[in-house]
């Protein structure tokens, strides 16, 4: 029976649940409603519990801005393919 090398264990990126407050093109300012277990503040979160999330696929925020306000969704922290920086990307957005 083999054992896994603990240095090779991959952990999933953190995920937050949010509510959309403002939309500006391919980004949205959101209020975080749930964080990963044991985390009181995530990277990029303001003192007011808000966060900027990105629509990397170009289809999540592709609606009328008024229709996007107050919608709930999830975002995860991923590497930006162009800059190499980590950013919060929308992975799910509830239907109206």
MIZALO-171539 format. One line per 5 residues: number of its first residue (from 1); their letters; for each residue z, x, y of N, C-alpha, C. Coordinates in steps of 0.02 Angstrom, whole numbers. Each point is the difference from the previous one (the first is absolute). Example, Ala and Ser with C-alpha at 12.3 -4.5 7.8 and 13.67 -1.06 7.14 Angstrom:
<nodes>
1 = as = 390 660 -284 0 -45 59 0 45 60 | -36 -18 53 3 42 59 37 -39 55 .
</nodes>
This chain:
<nodes>
1 = xxxxx = 0 42 -59 0 -42 59 0 45 62 | -48 -12 44 -5 41 60 40 -29 59 | 16 44 46 36 -21 60 -44 9 60 | 7 -44 47 -38 6 62 31 52 45 | -42 38 32 23 47 49 18 -39 63 .
6 = xxxxx = 63 1 22 20 -41 58 -35 19 65 | -29 60 3 -35 19 61 -69 -33 4 | -23 -29 -56 -65 -32 -1 4 -76 8 | 59 -27 6 9 -72 6 -25 -21 69 | -46 -47 1 -26 -25 64 37 -63 20 .
11 = xxxxx = 19 -2 62 34 -58 26 -48 -40 43 | 4 -65 -3 -45 -40 42 18 8 74 | -49 -7 44 16 5 71 44 -58 22 | 37 7 55 42 -55 23 -42 -59 23 | 29 -59 -7 -34 -62 22 48 -39 44 .
16 = xxxxx = -27 -30 54 40 -44 42 -33 -69 2 | 41 -51 9 -25 -67 14 6 -11 75 | -48 -33 30 -1 -7 73 -25 -68 22 | 9 -14 66 -29 -58 34 -38 27 60 | -62 -23 9 -43 24 54 24 -27 67 .
21 = xxxxx = 7 45 49 20 -20 68 -59 5 49 | -37 56 -4 -57 12 45 -56 34 -39 | -62 -12 20 -57 32 -33 -44 32 54 | -22 61 -14 -45 35 46 -52 37 -41 | -57 -33 -12 -53 31 -39 20 8 -73 .
26 = xxxxx = 2 63 -23 17 12 -70 73 19 -10 | 42 -14 50 72 12 -7 38 -64 19 | 61 -4 -26 44 -55 17 71 26 10 | 34 -30 47 71 13 9 36 -54 -39 | 44 21 -46 33 -48 -44 75 9 3 .
31 = xxxxx = 35 -53 -19 73 4 -9 13 5 -74 | 39 49 -19 16 11 -71 51 -52 -22 | -15 -35 -55 47 -49 -28 34 25 -63 | -30 49 -35 30 31 -59 -21 73 -4 | 48 42 -20 -11 72 -9 12 19 -72 .
36 = xxxxx = -19 60 -20 16 23 -68 76 0 -11 | 22 -9 -61 71 -1 -16 35 64 24 | 57 -9 32 40 57 22 -24 33 63 | -51 -28 33 -28 30 61 16 -45 59 | 31 28 52 18 -40 58 -53 4 55 .
41 = xxxxx = -42 53 -2 -53 9 50 -55 41 -32 | -63 -23 7 -56 36 -30 -33 45 52 | -40 47 -22 -37 44 46 -43 -41 46 | 3 13 64 -41 -35 49 31 -63 28 | 56 -22 -28 32 -61 23 37 12 66 .
46 = xxxxx = -8 -46 47 35 5 64 72 -24 -7 | 39 10 53 69 -24 1 3 -77 -2 | -56 -32 14 -3 -74 1 -25 -29 -66 | -10 43 -51 -22 -23 -65 -75 -15 -4 | -38 29 47 -72 -10 -2 -35 62 -25 .
51 = xxxxx = -64 -9 -18 -39 52 -31 -73 -13 15 | -40 53 7 -72 -8 7 -31 8 -69 | -41 -50 -20 -35 3 -64 -75 1 13 | -37 29 -46 -73 9 8 -39 -40 -52 | -57 -24 20 -46 -34 -45 -55 50 -19 .
56 = xxxxx = 15 43 -48 -46 53 -20 -63 -28 -33 | 6 -58 -32 -58 -30 -34 -45 -39 48 | 27 -18 58 -39 -36 49 -9 -74 -14 | 39 -27 -47 -7 -71 -17 64 -40 7 | 56 33 8 64 -35 4 11 -32 68 .
61 = xxxxx = -20 33 53 10 -25 68 -64 -27 31 | -48 -16 -43 -66 -22 22 -2 -77 9 | 45 -25 42 5 -71 16 18 -7 73 | 0 -61 24 21 -14 68 73 22 7 | 15 35 54 67 28 11 54 -55 -4 .
66 = xxxxx = -12 -58 29 49 -54 -1 15 -22 -72 | -48 4 -44 10 -20 -70 40 52 -39 | 4 62 24 36 53 -34 74 3 18 | 18 -24 59 69 3 24 44 -41 -48 | 58 27 -17 50 -30 -44 -19 1 -74 .
71 = xxxxx = -55 31 -18 -18 6 -71 42 55 -32 | 18 -9 -63 39 49 -36 -46 44 -43 | 23 60 -15 -39 44 -41 41 59 -24 | -35 46 -34 31 61 -25 -42 60 23 | 36 55 12 -34 63 17 33 56 -39 .
76 = xxxxx = -40 51 -14 25 59 -35 -19 62 40 | 36 53 -10 -12 62 37 -49 43 -40 | -59 14 31 -52 39 -33 -26 55 46 | -32 50 -30 -33 52 40 -63 -29 31 | -10 15 65 -62 -19 33 -54 48 -23 .
81 = xxxxx = -54 -27 -26 -53 43 -28 -33 46 50 | 3 -17 64 -34 40 51 47 51 33 | 59 -21 18 45 45 36 49 36 -46 | 12 -28 -60 48 30 -46 71 -22 15 | 11 -37 55 66 -25 17 17 -60 -43 .
86 = xxxxx = 64 -11 -10 22 -60 -36 5 -57 50 | -19 -60 -23 6 -59 43 11 -61 -45 | 25 -53 30 11 -62 -36 -65 -40 -1 | -24 -16 -61 -62 -38 -7 14 -68 -33 | -31 -51 27 9 -67 -27 -32 -3 -69 .
91 = xxxxx = 38 -25 -49 -27 -8 -68 -4 -73 -20 | 32 -44 39 -1 -71 -15 17 -39 62 | -34 -56 11 14 -43 57 -7 -72 -24 | 51 -40 11 -1 -70 -23 -54 -40 36 | -27 -48 -36 -49 -45 28 35 -47 49 .
96 = x = -37 -26 49 32 -46 48 23 -64 -33 .
</nodes>
